[in-house]
Amino acid sequence: MFRHIRSDIEAVFENDPAARSRFEVVFTYSGLHAIWAHRAAHYFFRHKWFTVARIISQFSRFMTGIEIHPGATIGERLFIDHGMGIVIGETCEIGNDVVIYQGVTLGGTGKEKGKRHPTIGNNVVIGSGSKVLGSFKIGDNSNVGSNAVVLREVPPNCTVVGNPGRVVKRNGERVKDRLEHNQLPDPVIEMLRDMQNEIDRLKTDLRELREPVNGGDFRK
Ligand SMILES: CC(C)(COP(=O)(O)OP(=O)(O)OC[C@H]1O[C@@H](n2cnc3c(N)ncnc32)[C@H](O)[C@@H]1OP(=O)(O)O)[C@@H](O)C(=O)NCCC(=O)NCCS
C-alpha cells in the first residue's frame, strides 16, 4: 500500500511542474484523493460489499468532483490533473502512467451491457473535456486531444483529435488522410473526364464495327 502511495505522489511530480512539496501534494491534490478513495472502494467492490463501495465512491465524488465507479480497474501512477468533472465507468480499465485532465468521460454509449467502457493502454494522455465512449482500446503511448470524442479503437502511438475523433498522427508522423482545402476534388471536371473516356470508348467500338465496310472511317 505504501509503495502505491509513494508512486502516486511521484507521478504528480513527474507530470505537474507546479507541484512544490510532498506536503502540498498530499493535502491539496484532489486527483490523488480520488485515486486513494477509489482503491478503498475497489477493495470493497471486489469483496462484494457493493453498497459500501458506492458510498465511498460517492463521498469521494462529493469531495473531489471526480466520479470513479468502484468497479473500474486502475493501474499504477495514474495522474488526474485538476480533476473536476471526470467520470470513469464501471468496466473501464486504465493502464500504468496514464494522465487524465479535467472533464474527461470514460463511458459507454448507453446501448451495451457487460464490458461497455474503454480500456486505456499504458502511458496514454487524455486531454481535458474529451469523451471516450464504448468498449474498445486506446493503444499504449497514444494522446487524446482535448475535447475529442473518441468512438473507435485507437492504435498505439497515435494522436487522435476532433469529433468524431480521428487519428492525425501515428508513430510521430502526420497522417495524410485529412481534408486538404487546396486539393478539393472538382466533380464537374471529373464528370467531363468520365464522359470523354466514354466517347473515346464508343468511337473505338464503332470503328471496329465499321472496319469491314469502309476501312474503319466511321464518318463516311
Ligand atoms: C493532442 C495533444 C496531446 C498533442 O499531441 P501531439 O501528438 O503532440 O499532437 P500535435 O500537437 O503535433 O498536433 C497534431 C495535430 O492535431 C491538432 N490538434 C492538437 N490538439 C488538438 C485538439 N485538442 N483538438 C483539435 N486538434 C488538435 C494540431 O493542431 C495538429 O494539427 P496539424 O497537423 O493540422 O497542424 C495536445 O494538443 C492536447 O490536446 N493535450 C491535452 C492537454 C490538456 O488537456 N491540457 C489541459 C491542461 S489544464
The ligand as a MOL file (V3000), in Angstrom:
LIG
                    3D

  0  0  0     0  0            999 V3000
M  V30 BEGIN CTAB
M  V30 COUNTS 48 50 0 0 0
M  V30 BEGIN ATOM
M  V30 1 C -3.3080 16.2090 -28.6010 0
M  V30 2 C -2.1490 16.7560 -27.7580 0
M  V30 3 C -1.8590 15.7840 -26.6180 0
M  V30 4 C -0.9160 16.9430 -28.6100 0
M  V30 5 O -0.4830 15.7240 -29.1520 0
M  V30 6 P 0.6790 15.7160 -30.2590 0
M  V30 7 O 0.8800 14.3060 -30.6940 0
M  V30 8 O 1.8640 16.4610 -29.7490 0
M  V30 9 O -0.0240 16.4850 -31.4620 0
M  V30 10 P 0.3880 17.8690 -32.1880 0
M  V30 11 O 0.4510 18.9800 -31.1950 0
M  V30 12 O 1.5800 17.6170 -33.0540 0
M  V30 13 O -0.8850 18.1290 -33.1010 0
M  V30 14 C -1.2190 17.2940 -34.2140 0
M  V30 15 C -2.3600 17.9600 -34.9530 0
M  V30 16 O -3.5460 17.9060 -34.1410 0
M  V30 17 C -4.0600 19.2210 -33.9060 0
M  V30 18 N -4.5480 19.2290 -32.5280 0
M  V30 19 C -3.8370 19.0890 -31.3930 0
M  V30 20 N -4.6500 19.1040 -30.3250 0
M  V30 21 C -5.9090 19.2600 -30.8050 0
M  V30 22 C -7.1800 19.3380 -30.1830 0
M  V30 23 N -7.3190 19.2430 -28.8710 0
M  V30 24 N -8.2710 19.4740 -30.9760 0
M  V30 25 C -8.1550 19.5520 -32.3270 0
M  V30 26 N -6.9570 19.4830 -32.9740 0
M  V30 27 C -5.8570 19.3400 -32.2260 0
M  V30 28 C -2.8760 20.1480 -34.1060 0
M  V30 29 O -3.2890 21.4340 -34.4650 0
M  V30 30 C -2.1440 19.4480 -35.2190 0
M  V30 31 O -2.8090 19.7280 -36.4410 0
M  V30 32 P -1.9680 19.9690 -37.8280 0
M  V30 33 O -1.2730 18.6650 -38.1040 0
M  V30 34 O -3.0180 20.3150 -38.8280 0
M  V30 35 O -1.0130 21.0710 -37.5350 0
M  V30 36 C -2.4940 18.1580 -27.1800 0
M  V30 37 O -2.7530 19.0720 -28.2350 0
M  V30 38 C -3.6870 18.1300 -26.2420 0
M  V30 39 O -4.8380 18.3230 -26.6390 0
M  V30 40 N -3.3600 17.8980 -24.9550 0
M  V30 41 C -4.3210 17.9280 -23.8840 0
M  V30 42 C -3.8140 18.8910 -22.8750 0
M  V30 43 C -4.8860 19.3460 -21.9060 0
M  V30 44 O -5.9840 18.8500 -21.8740 0
M  V30 45 N -4.4930 20.2670 -21.0750 0
M  V30 46 C -5.3480 20.7820 -20.0640 0
M  V30 47 C -4.4550 21.4850 -19.0780 0
M  V30 48 S -5.4110 22.2440 -17.8590 0
M  V30 END ATOM
M  V30 BEGIN BOND
M  V30 1 1 1 2
M  V30 2 1 2 3
M  V30 3 1 2 4
M  V30 4 1 2 36
M  V30 5 1 4 5
M  V30 6 1 5 6
M  V30 7 2 6 7
M  V30 8 1 6 8
M  V30 9 1 6 9
M  V30 10 1 9 10
M  V30 11 2 10 11
M  V30 12 1 10 12
M  V30 13 1 10 13
M  V30 14 1 13 14
M  V30 15 1 14 15
M  V30 16 1 15 16
M  V30 17 1 15 30
M  V30 18 1 16 17
M  V30 19 1 17 18
M  V30 20 1 17 28
M  V30 21 1 18 19
M  V30 22 1 18 27
M  V30 23 2 19 20
M  V30 24 1 20 21
M  V30 25 1 21 22
M  V30 26 2 21 27
M  V30 27 1 22 23
M  V30 28 2 22 24
M  V30 29 1 24 25
M  V30 30 2 25 26
M  V30 31 1 26 27
M  V30 32 1 28 29
M  V30 33 1 28 30
M  V30 34 1 30 31
M  V30 35 1 31 32
M  V30 36 2 32 33
M  V30 37 1 32 34
M  V30 38 1 32 35
M  V30 39 1 36 37
M  V30 40 1 36 38
M  V30 41 2 38 39
M  V30 42 1 38 40
M  V30 43 1 40 41
M  V30 44 1 41 42
M  V30 45 1 42 43
M  V30 46 2 43 44
M  V30 47 1 43 45
M  V30 48 1 45 46
M  V30 49 1 46 47
M  V30 50 1 47 48
M  V30 END BOND
M  V30 END CTAB
M  END
